[in-house]
């Protein structure tokens, strides 16, 4: 990408999209196109086609998606599979029709089989059953990967699918029913501190192991790949370290300054028992994560205090 290249960041108000905008601007890119969901509904095929015909972006970061945690995925499975597939189909079709030079599609590490070997290599895709609690979302993201690769094979496009680890950071989604694990824990533990409750109940056993990646590290990796990657393989992007849900809760408890107890409810689902990515391919590009988990959690809590806590 040249600094004057026309770059469309879909989903720019979300955590990944907003980080991309910040990082691109810091690097001197100044011809960035963005639309809110109200201005452009990417599930609307006609509206998406009209936008691409008018704007003619050269590069596209497809960070727009319907996302959520275990509760949201379990409660709204039809919405998760339908809306994400509509977005992917509409954007990829329009990108091809309007000669986009490169498109990058972030997926999710939940697309891998529930019980595949660890750390997870890219070739483990589709070698086993998915985790039931987020299967519809995972199937939609799997379809996006395969669509990118199919367009590349048939038409010679440069559509790049990537697989980030679980993300967290500034502009995360803070909603008890629709958040991922870290923002949901922040809300519960912060409220328990304010209300001086002796304990906080969290879902599951606390035993599952997860890999988390700070969103600004992901944005740097996406820009690196957009500028330099030319292959048709999808690529894992992770921090290379993992933490148990129990230890994560303890880290957040200490960050919030809550003195009560964390109590896990084993009657609620854990999700996949362990998920950590093999990051060999992305590390070979020269990229590496910079943000330590403790520092990233502190940054997210500061964002929460400044922008979210007052509205709870």
Secondary structure, DSSP 8 states (H G I E B T S, - for coil): --TTS-EEEETTTSHHHHHHHHHHHHTT---EE---TTT--TT-HHHHHHHHHHH--SEEEE-------HHHHHH-HHHHHHHHHHHHHHHHHHHHHTT-SEEEEE--GGGS-TT--SSB-GGGTTSS---GGGHHHHHHHHHHHHHHHHHHHHH---EEEEEE-EEE-TT----TTT--HHHHHHHHHHHHHHTT-SEEEEES-S--EE-EEEHHHHHHHHHHHHHH---SS-EEE--S--EEHHHHHHHHHHHHT--SEEEEETTS---SSEE-B--HHHHTTT------HHHHHHHHHHHHHHHTGGG-
